[in-house]
Amino acid sequence: MREIKFRGYDKFDKRWVYGYGLHQSIFIDGSSNAYVTAGIREVFIVDKESAGQYTGYKDANGKEIYEGDIIRLEGVDDREIGSTWEHIGKIVYKRGAFFVCYFDYYADGDEELICDAQVEFGTVIGNIYENKNLLEED
């Protein structure tokens, strides 16, 4: 069974925080805050757009992969000797599972379950909160 944990970007300390709970409060005026809970007395206000859940996977460098991460997957194309491939995608949670949604020239819009994408051989190169530019085409 995978470990359930979350991360978010702390609005006040300007750093990533990690914890085991994610909550949202909606106020009477319609505004809201998101919170990551790290312990009984450790609660951080985070940017809602930055909040993401741990997938249970680590990349080739041992870095934990979270929802919202941008990952580079590379491999050898077995259809042509000496040929390689590379895909860039973001990690999303939908339909009750984690997916890699690709945003590169050859696979734009394609997606596959995270377990089928072999992310443990890929590398996290950023996240959609701090590095949106990585998803833009040249």
Accessible surface in RSA format (square Angstrom, percent):
REM  Atomic radii and reference values for relative SASA: ProtOr
REM  Chains: A
REM  Algorithm: Lee & Richards
REM  Probe-radius: 1.40
REM  Slices: 20
REM RES _ NUM      All-atoms   Total-Side   Main-Chain    Non-polar    All polar
REM                ABS   REL    ABS   REL    ABS   REL    ABS   REL    ABS   REL
RES MET A   1   243.70 126.2 151.84 100.5  91.87 218.7 128.79 109.5 114.92 152.2
RES ARG A   2    86.06  36.1  67.34  34.3  18.72  44.6  43.42  59.3  42.65  25.8
RES GLU A   3    85.68  49.2  71.93  54.4  13.75  32.7  39.80  77.0  45.88  37.5
RES ILE A   4    85.98  48.9  78.04  58.1   7.94  19.1  78.04  56.2   7.94  21.5
RES LYS A   5    28.41  13.9  28.41  17.4   0.00   0.0   4.63   4.2  23.78  25.3
RES PHE A   6    30.05  15.0  30.05  18.6   0.00   0.0  30.05  18.2   0.00   0.0
RES ARG A   7    12.66   5.3  12.66   6.5   0.00   0.0   0.00   0.0  12.66   7.7
RES GLY A   8     0.00   0.0   0.00   N/A   0.00   0.0   0.00   0.0   0.00   0.0
RES TYR A   9    37.36  17.4  37.36  21.3   0.00   0.0  15.48  11.6  21.88  27.0
RES ASP A  10     6.21   4.3   6.21   6.2   0.00   0.0   0.00   0.0   6.21   6.2
RES LYS A  11    79.34  38.7  72.87  44.7   6.48  15.4  39.52  35.6  39.82  42.4
RES PHE A  12   145.48  72.8 118.87  73.6  26.61  69.2 122.32  74.2  23.16  66.3
RES ASP A  13    85.41  59.8  62.39  62.1  23.02  54.4  14.38  33.8  71.03  70.8
RES LYS A  14   138.09  67.4 120.57  74.0  17.52  41.7  84.06  75.7  54.03  57.5
RES ARG A  15   112.83  47.4 108.52  55.3   4.31  10.3  52.38  71.6  60.45  36.6
RES TRP A  16    49.67  19.9  36.44  17.6  13.22  31.0  33.46  17.8  16.20  26.3
RES VAL A  17     4.06   2.7   1.45   1.3   2.61   6.3   4.06   3.5   0.00   0.0
RES TYR A  18   106.30  49.6  93.11  53.0  13.19  34.3  66.17  49.7  40.12  49.5
RES GLY A  19     2.85   3.5   0.00   N/A   2.85   3.5   2.50   6.9   0.35   0.8
RES TYR A  20   133.71  62.4 113.20  64.4  20.51  53.4  82.18  61.8  51.53  63.5
RES GLY A  21    13.44  16.6   0.00   N/A  13.44  16.6  13.25  36.4   0.19   0.4
RES LEU A  22    66.17  36.8  40.17  28.7  26.00  65.4  40.17  28.2  26.00  70.0
RES HIS A  23    97.41  53.2  88.87  61.8   8.54  21.8  70.46  72.6  26.94  31.4
RES GLN A  24   104.39  58.4  71.44  52.2  32.95  78.5  19.91  42.4  84.49  64.1
RES SER A  25    42.66  36.0  37.32  49.8   5.34  12.3  16.61  35.4  26.05  36.5
RES ILE A  26   128.76  73.3  96.03  71.5  32.74  78.9  96.03  69.1  32.74  88.8
RES PHE A  27    90.39  45.2  81.60  50.5   8.79  22.9  86.15  52.2   4.24  12.1
RES ILE A  28   190.09 108.2 149.48 111.4  40.61  97.9 159.08 114.6  31.01  84.1
RES ASP A  29   114.16  80.0  73.61  73.3  40.54  95.9  46.58 109.6  67.57  67.4
RES GLY A  30    56.02  69.1   0.00   N/A  56.02  69.1  31.15  85.5  24.87  55.7
RES SER A  31    58.06  49.1  46.52  62.1  11.54  26.6  48.61 103.5   9.45  13.2
RES SER A  32    18.41  15.6   5.79   7.7  12.63  29.1   1.85   3.9  16.56  23.2
RES ASN A  33    32.37  22.3  32.02  30.9   0.35   0.8   0.35   0.8  32.02  31.0
RES ALA A  34     5.65   5.2   5.63   8.7   0.03   0.1   5.63   7.9   0.03   0.1
RES TYR A  35    40.98  19.1  40.98  23.3   0.00   0.0  25.55  19.2  15.43  19.0
RES VAL A  36     0.00   0.0   0.00   0.0   0.00   0.0   0.00   0.0   0.00   0.0
RES THR A  37    33.39  23.7  32.55  33.0   0.84   2.0  30.67  41.2   2.72   4.1
RES ALA A  38    29.91  27.5  11.12  17.2  18.80  42.8  12.32  17.3  17.60  46.6
RES GLY A  39    27.66  34.1   0.00   N/A  27.66  34.1  27.46  75.3   0.20   0.4
RES ILE A  40   171.87  97.8 137.74 102.6  34.13  82.3 145.61 104.9  26.26  71.3
RES ARG A  41   223.80  94.0 188.04  95.9  35.76  85.1  72.20  98.7 151.59  91.9
RES GLU A  42    92.03  52.8  88.63  67.1   3.40   8.1  32.43  62.7  59.61  48.7
RES VAL A  43    83.11  54.7  54.56  49.4  28.54  68.8  54.56  47.4  28.54  77.4
RES PHE A  44    35.14  17.6  32.63  20.2   2.51   6.5  35.14  21.3   0.00   0.0
RES ILE A  45    50.11  28.5  46.57  34.7   3.54   8.5  46.57  33.5   3.54   9.6
RES VAL A  46     0.20   0.1   0.00   0.0   0.20   0.5   0.00   0.0   0.20   0.6
RES ASP A  47    33.27  23.3  33.24  33.1   0.03   0.1   1.30   3.0  31.98  31.9
RES LYS A  48    94.03  45.9  77.74  47.7  16.29  38.8  42.80  38.5  51.24  54.6
RES GLU A  49   135.60  77.9 116.81  88.4  18.79  44.7  47.61  92.1  88.00  71.8
RES SER A  50     7.15   6.0   0.00   0.0   7.15  16.5   2.09   4.5   5.06   7.1
RES ALA A  51    27.71  25.5   7.32  11.3  20.39  46.4   7.32  10.3  20.39  54.0
RES GLY A  52     1.36   1.7   0.00   N/A   1.36   1.7   1.36   3.7   0.00   0.0
RES GLN A  53    29.70  16.6  29.36  21.5   0.34   0.8   1.28   2.7  28.42  21.6
RES TYR A  54    13.22   6.2  13.22   7.5   0.00   0.0   4.71   3.5   8.51  10.5
RES THR A  55     3.94   2.8   0.00   0.0   3.94   9.4   0.00   0.0   3.94   6.0
RES GLY A  56    32.30  39.8   0.00   N/A  32.30  39.8   3.50   9.6  28.80  64.5
RES TYR A  57    68.35  31.9  65.68  37.4   2.66   6.9  47.01  35.3  21.34  26.3
RES LYS A  58   103.76  50.6  97.20  59.6   6.56  15.6  42.71  38.4  61.05  65.0
RES ASP A  59     7.95   5.6   1.06   1.1   6.89  16.3   0.00   0.0   7.95   7.9
RES ALA A  60    63.63  58.5  27.84  43.0  35.80  81.4  32.99  46.5  30.64  81.2
RES ASN A  61   115.70  79.8  78.96  76.3  36.74  88.5  29.46  70.9  86.24  83.4
RES GLY A  62    44.32  54.7   0.00   N/A  44.32  54.7  27.18  74.6  17.13  38.4
RES LYS A  63   108.96  53.2 100.88  61.9   8.09  19.3  64.82  58.3  44.14  47.0
RES GLU A  64    45.28  26.0  40.81  30.9   4.47  10.6  15.35  29.7  29.93  24.4
RES ILE A  65     0.00   0.0   0.00   0.0   0.00   0.0   0.00   0.0   0.00   0.0
RES TYR A  66     3.95   1.8   3.95   2.2   0.00   0.0   3.60   2.7   0.35   0.4
RES GLU A  67    52.10  29.9  49.36  37.3   2.74   6.5   8.09  15.6  44.01  35.9
RES GLY A  68     8.67  10.7   0.00   N/A   8.67  10.7   8.66  23.8   0.01   0.0
RES ASP A  69     1.46   1.0   1.46   1.5   0.00   0.0   0.00   0.0   1.46   1.5
RES ILE A  70     0.00   0.0   0.00   0.0   0.00   0.0   0.00   0.0   0.00   0.0
RES ILE A  71     0.02   0.0   0.00   0.0   0.02   0.0   0.00   0.0   0.02   0.1
RES ARG A  72    80.10  33.6  78.98  40.3   1.12   2.7   5.34   7.3  74.76  45.3
RES LEU A  73     5.94   3.3   5.86   4.2   0.08   0.2   5.94   4.2   0.00   0.0
RES GLU A  74   104.49  60.0  86.76  65.6  17.73  42.2  21.72  42.0  82.77  67.6
RES GLY A  75    21.65  26.7   0.00   N/A  21.65  26.7  20.62  56.6   1.03   2.3
RES VAL A  76   112.65  74.1  92.80  84.0  19.85  47.8  92.80  80.6  19.85  53.8
RES ASP A  77    23.83  16.7  20.19  20.1   3.64   8.6   2.69   6.3  21.14  21.1
RES ASP A  78   138.89  97.3 101.65 101.2  37.24  88.1  45.68 107.5  93.21  93.0
RES ARG A  79   208.08  87.4 168.70  86.0  39.38  93.8  79.25 108.3 128.83  78.1
RES GLU A  80   113.98  65.4 108.21  81.9   5.77  13.7  34.91  67.5  79.07  64.6
RES ILE A  81   181.48 103.3 152.17 113.4  29.32  70.7 159.73 115.0  21.75  59.0
RES GLY A  82    72.88  89.9   0.00   N/A  72.88  89.9  39.36 108.0  33.52  75.1
RES SER A  83    29.13  24.6  21.54  28.8   7.59  17.5  11.29  24.0  17.84  25.0
RES THR A  84   102.37  72.8  77.87  78.9  24.50  58.4  44.29  59.5  58.09  87.8
RES TRP A  85    96.15  38.6  86.10  41.7  10.05  23.6  82.10  43.8  14.05  22.8
RES GLU A  86    84.99  48.8  69.74  52.8  15.24  36.3  21.49  41.6  63.50  51.8
RES HIS A  87    39.97  21.8  39.89  27.7   0.08   0.2  18.75  19.3  21.21  24.7
RES ILE A  88    24.27  13.8  24.27  18.1   0.00   0.0  24.27  17.5   0.00   0.0
RES GLY A  89     0.21   0.3   0.00   N/A   0.21   0.3   0.00   0.0   0.21   0.5
RES LYS A  90    50.99  24.9  50.99  31.3   0.00   0.0   5.75   5.2  45.23  48.2
RES ILE A  91     1.13   0.6   0.00   0.0   1.13   2.7   0.00   0.0   1.13   3.1
RES VAL A  92    29.41  19.4  28.19  25.5   1.22   2.9  29.41  25.6   0.00   0.0
RES TYR A  93    98.81  46.1  77.20  43.9  21.61  56.2  45.35  34.1  53.46  65.9
RES LYS A  94    73.13  35.7  66.78  41.0   6.35  15.1  44.12  39.7  29.00  30.9
RES ARG A  95   176.70  74.2 127.49  65.0  49.21 117.2  86.84 118.7  89.86  54.5
RES GLY A  96    60.82  75.0   0.00   N/A  60.82  75.0  25.63  70.3  35.19  78.8
RES ALA A  97    29.30  26.9  24.36  37.6   4.95  11.2  29.30  41.3   0.00   0.0
RES PHE A  98    13.84   6.9  10.80   6.7   3.04   7.9  10.80   6.5   3.04   8.7
RES PHE A  99    17.76   8.9  17.76  11.0   0.00   0.0  17.76  10.8   0.00   0.0
RES VAL A 100     0.00   0.0   0.00   0.0   0.00   0.0   0.00   0.0   0.00   0.0
RES CYS A 101    14.16  10.7  14.16  15.8   0.00   0.0   5.12  13.0   9.05   9.8
RES TYR A 102    11.42   5.3  11.32   6.4   0.10   0.3   9.19   6.9   2.24   2.8
RES PHE A 103    65.69  32.9  57.56  35.6   8.13  21.2  57.67  35.0   8.01  22.9
RES ASP A 104    20.03  14.0  15.67  15.6   4.35  10.3  19.84  46.7   0.19   0.2
RES TYR A 105   166.99  78.0 146.46  83.3  20.53  53.4  99.15  74.5  67.84  83.6
RES TYR A 106   184.01  85.9 150.46  85.6  33.55  87.3 109.67  82.4  74.34  91.6
RES ALA A 107     9.06   8.3   7.28  11.2   1.78   4.1   9.06  12.8   0.00   0.0
RES ASP A 108    88.03  61.7  62.90  62.6  25.13  59.4  14.43  34.0  73.60  73.4
RES GLY A 109    57.70  71.2   0.00   N/A  57.70  71.2  34.04  93.4  23.67  53.0
RES ASP A 110    82.13  57.5  76.87  76.5   5.26  12.4  19.52  45.9  62.61  62.4
RES GLU A 111    62.90  36.1  37.45  28.3  25.46  60.6  19.73  38.2  43.17  35.2
RES GLU A 112    61.15  35.1  55.84  42.2   5.31  12.6  22.69  43.9  38.46  31.4
RES LEU A 113    67.12  37.4  64.92  46.4   2.20   5.5  64.92  45.6   2.20   5.9
RES ILE A 114    10.13   5.8   9.98   7.4   0.16   0.4   9.98   7.2   0.16   0.4
RES CYS A 115    73.29  55.4  52.23  58.2  21.06  49.5  22.48  56.9  50.81  54.8
RES ASP A 116    90.99  63.7  69.57  69.2  21.42  50.6  20.56  48.4  70.43  70.2
RES ALA A 117     8.21   7.5   0.00   0.0   8.21  18.7   1.49   2.1   6.72  17.8
RES GLN A 118   104.67  58.5 103.53  75.7   1.14   2.7  14.94  31.8  89.73  68.1
RES VAL A 119     0.00   0.0   0.00   0.0   0.00   0.0   0.00   0.0   0.00   0.0
RES GLU A 120    74.11  42.5  67.56  51.1   6.55  15.6  38.63  74.7  35.48  29.0
RES PHE A 121   139.02  69.6 119.44  74.0  19.59  51.0 120.97  73.3  18.05  51.7
RES GLY A 122     1.32   1.6   0.00   N/A   1.32   1.6   1.32   3.6   0.00   0.0
RES THR A 123    42.93  30.5  42.93  43.5   0.00   0.0  23.73  31.9  19.20  29.0
RES VAL A 124    14.47   9.5   1.10   1.0  13.36  32.2   1.10   1.0  13.36  36.2
RES ILE A 125    45.28  25.8  17.76  13.2  27.52  66.3  25.88  18.6  19.40  52.6
RES GLY A 126    13.38  16.5   0.00   N/A  13.38  16.5  12.24  33.6   1.14   2.6
RES ASN A 127    13.29   9.2  13.29  12.8   0.00   0.0   1.46   3.5  11.83  11.4
RES ILE A 128    50.79  28.9  50.56  37.7   0.23   0.6  50.56  36.4   0.23   0.6
RES TYR A 129    67.66  31.6  48.57  27.6  19.09  49.7  30.10  22.6  37.55  46.3
RES GLU A 130    93.32  53.6  59.55  45.1  33.78  80.4  26.56  51.4  66.76  54.5
RES ASN A 131    44.08  30.4  43.89  42.4   0.19   0.5   0.19   0.5  43.89  42.4
RES LYS A 132   133.45  65.1 127.83  78.4   5.62  13.4  74.43  67.0  59.02  62.9
RES ASN A 133    97.67  67.4  85.42  82.5  12.26  29.5  30.92  74.4  66.75  64.5
RES LEU A 134    64.60  36.0  47.37  33.9  17.23  43.3  51.09  35.9  13.51  36.3
RES LEU A 135    36.50  20.3  23.87  17.1  12.63  31.8  24.87  17.5  11.63  31.3
RES GLU A 136   122.87  70.5 102.55  77.6  20.32  48.4  41.76  80.8  81.11  66.2
RES GLU A 137   112.85  64.8  80.37  60.8  32.48  77.3  39.98  77.3  72.87  59.5
RES ASP A 138   194.16 136.0 120.97 120.4  73.19 173.1  72.02 169.5 122.14 121.8
END  Absolute sums over single chains surface
CHAIN  1 A     8814.9       6845.0       1969.9       4578.9       4236.0
END  Absolute sums over all chains
TOTAL          8814.9       6845.0       1969.9       4578.9       4236.0
